Amino acid sequence: MTNTCNLDCSYCFANGGNYGRVSAPLKMDWSICKRSIDFFLSLNLKKTGLVSICFSGGEPLINSSVLEKALIYIKERYSGIDYPTIQLLIETNGTLLNRDVARLLYENNCTLCVTLNTTRNSHNRKRLYRDGSPTFDIILNNVRYIR
């Protein structure tokens, strides 16, 4: 959904979102997202069983407008007769969870995958906002809210 992230994790494999490239697109646009969904779902020609689609990033909720379009598109175009079981997953750092995200998850039957380190101290040493402030309590409170 996006290469960019609102955190500055010390162990980020994506080098802050640019994956080591000098320039990289920050957000996936709707046309590429739609083509990606259509291509992926066309690979399951038998249209049986479970198909999983995971939206990740960077931080996918930074591109929430395209994410919402994608979830609605999948539900309207592919759910039911075409594909009996589509599992939708959103992998997030949990810092941007709010009421709108909760509604989006609920209305589109999404599973939320939140990345959180083992302990508050360990997490807050490695997973900080870009200004250096800790994120553990914010993420935990957001997860409790969504739950």
RODO-2510 file (C-alpha; in nm, 4 decimals, decimal comma):
residues 147
     n   res          X          Y          Z
     1     m     0,0000     0,0000     0,0000
     2     t     0,2868     0,2358     0,0748
     3     n     0,6608     0,2372     0,1148
     4     t     0,6511     0,5064     0,3773
     5     c     0,6052     0,4671     0,7507
     6     n     0,5385     0,7004     1,0404
     7     l     0,7923     0,5200     1,2624
     8     d     1,1705     0,5104     1,2660
     9     c     1,2433     0,1561     1,3867
    10     s     1,6096     0,0807     1,4499
    11     y     1,5890    -0,2539     1,2705
    12     c     1,3777    -0,1506     0,9710
    13     f     1,4643    -0,3740     0,6760
    14     a     1,3095    -0,1188     0,4408
    15     n     1,5551     0,1564     0,5320
    16     g     1,2770     0,3915     0,6381
    17     g     1,0600     0,2985     0,3417
    18     n     1,2912     0,3505     0,0460
    19     y     1,4330    -0,0027     0,0511
    20     g     1,7805     0,1374    -0,0204
    21     r     1,6726     0,3144    -0,3419
    22     v     1,7436     0,6804    -0,4031
    23     s     1,3822     0,7438    -0,4974
    24     a     1,0762     0,5287    -0,4504
    25     p     0,7040     0,5910    -0,4911
    26     l     0,5547     0,6615    -0,1517
    27     k     0,1992     0,5353    -0,2041
    28     m     0,0379     0,2829    -0,4361
    29     d    -0,2264     0,4502    -0,6492
    30     w    -0,5720     0,3033    -0,6993
    31     s    -0,5158     0,1853    -1,0572
    32     i    -0,2098    -0,0235    -0,9616
    33     c    -0,3844    -0,1571    -0,6530
    34     k    -0,6897    -0,2632    -0,8550
    35     r    -0,4749    -0,4315    -1,1227
    36     s    -0,2793    -0,6123    -0,8508
    37     i    -0,5986    -0,7442    -0,6906
    38     d    -0,7391    -0,8562    -1,0244
    39     f    -0,4131    -1,0263    -1,1223
    40     f    -0,3745    -1,2048    -0,7897
    41     l    -0,7314    -1,3305    -0,7832
    42     s    -0,7076    -1,4450    -1,1460
    43     l    -0,4344    -1,6887    -1,0391
    44     n    -0,6886    -1,8917    -0,8414
    45     l    -0,8693    -2,0279    -1,1452
    46     k    -1,0661    -2,2919    -0,9533
    47     k    -1,2116    -2,0250    -0,7240
    48     t    -1,2370    -2,2682    -0,4352
    49     g    -1,0954    -2,2737    -0,0880
    50     l    -0,9398    -1,9903     0,1036
    51     v    -0,7685    -1,6977    -0,0673
    52     s    -0,5787    -1,4527     0,1547
    53     i    -0,4872    -1,0972     0,0674
    54     c    -0,2591    -0,9083     0,3055
    55     f    -0,2271    -0,5323     0,2848
    56     s     0,1023    -0,4133     0,4244
    57     g     0,3624    -0,1461     0,3699
    58     g     0,5467     0,0534     0,5149
    59     e     0,2417     0,1455     0,7132
    60     p    -0,0682     0,0656     0,4990
    61     l    -0,2997     0,2926     0,6978
    62     i    -0,1055     0,5931     0,5665
    63     n    -0,2734     0,5122     0,2331
    64     s    -0,6158     0,4548     0,3880
    65     s    -0,8166     0,6006     0,0991
    66     v    -0,6784     0,3432    -0,1479
    67     l    -0,7014     0,0683     0,1145
    68     e    -1,0691     0,1451     0,1650
    69     k    -1,1333     0,1420    -0,2119
    70     a    -0,9550    -0,1937    -0,2354
    71     l    -1,1597    -0,3534     0,0416
    72     i    -1,4869    -0,2287    -0,1036
    73     y    -1,3840    -0,3383    -0,4537
    74     i    -1,2976    -0,6899    -0,3344
    75     k    -1,6257    -0,7210    -0,1468
    76     e    -1,8359    -0,5934    -0,4363
    77     r    -1,6507    -0,7652    -0,7201
    78     y    -1,5173    -1,0910    -0,5803
    79     s    -1,7049    -1,1994    -0,2680
    80     g    -1,9646    -1,4729    -0,2638
    81     i    -2,0217    -1,6509    -0,5934
    82     d    -1,6819    -1,5759    -0,7516
    83     y    -1,4721    -1,6507    -0,4448
    84     p    -1,6390    -1,8257    -0,1517
    85     t    -1,3723    -1,7358     0,1063
    86     i    -1,1461    -1,4335     0,0809
    87     q    -0,9508    -1,3566     0,3948
    88     l    -0,8479    -0,9920     0,4179
    89     l    -0,5555    -0,9018     0,6418
    90     i    -0,4116    -0,5638     0,7294
    91     e    -0,0599    -0,5633     0,8741
    92     t    -0,0001    -0,2429     1,0681
    93     n     0,2260    -0,0955     1,3322
    94     g    -0,0924    -0,0021     1,5222
    95     t    -0,0231     0,3666     1,5699
    96     l    -0,2964     0,4875     1,3329
    97     l    -0,5835     0,2707     1,4572
    98     n    -0,8944     0,4783     1,5233
    99     r    -1,2732     0,4769     1,4863
   100     d    -1,2624     0,5014     1,1049
   101     v    -1,0225     0,2077     1,0837
   102     a    -1,2424     0,0074     1,3221
   103     r    -1,5421     0,0726     1,0969
   104     l    -1,3431    -0,0244     0,7869
   105     l    -1,2264    -0,3491     0,9481
   106     y    -1,5733    -0,4400     1,0696
   107     e    -1,7596    -0,3565     0,7487
   108     n    -1,5142    -0,5544     0,5371
   109     n    -1,4526    -0,8489     0,7698
   110     c    -1,0779    -0,7809     0,7939
   111     t    -0,8284    -0,9421     1,0243
   112     l    -0,5901    -0,7017     1,1886
   113     c    -0,2239    -0,7993     1,2345
   114     v    -0,0430    -0,5578     1,4662
   115     t     0,3332    -0,5677     1,5075
   116     l     0,4380    -0,5204     1,8689
   117     n     0,7655    -0,6132     2,0361
   118     t     0,7810    -0,8306     2,3450
   119     t     0,7999    -0,5825     2,6327
   120     r     0,7381    -0,2106     2,6742
   121     n     1,1099    -0,1411     2,7310
   122     s     1,2283    -0,3551     2,4399
   123     h     0,9664    -0,2082     2,2092
   124     n     1,0358     0,1529     2,3064
   125     r     1,4101     0,1110     2,2475
   126     k     1,3559    -0,0032     1,8887
   127     r     1,0181     0,1214     1,7614
   128     l     0,9941     0,4974     1,7927
   129     y     0,8176     0,7785     1,6155
   130     r     1,0450     0,9832     1,3915
   131     d     1,0731     1,2454     1,6677
   132     g     1,2093     0,9777     1,9048
   133     s     0,8988     0,9381     2,1199
   134     p     0,7896     0,5889     2,2301
   135     t     0,4993     0,3990     2,0723
   136     f     0,4261     0,0953     2,2914
   137     d     0,1495     0,2469     2,5067
   138     i    -0,0152     0,4173     2,2091
   139     i    -0,0250     0,0926     2,0114
   140     l    -0,1518    -0,1099     2,3072
   141     n    -0,4269     0,1451     2,3777
   142     n    -0,5248     0,1496     2,0087
   143     v    -0,5458    -0,2304     1,9986
   144     r    -0,7626    -0,2291     2,3120
   145     y    -0,9865     0,0313     2,1499
   146     i    -1,0228    -0,1692     1,8276
   147     r    -1,0892    -0,4892     2,0218
***
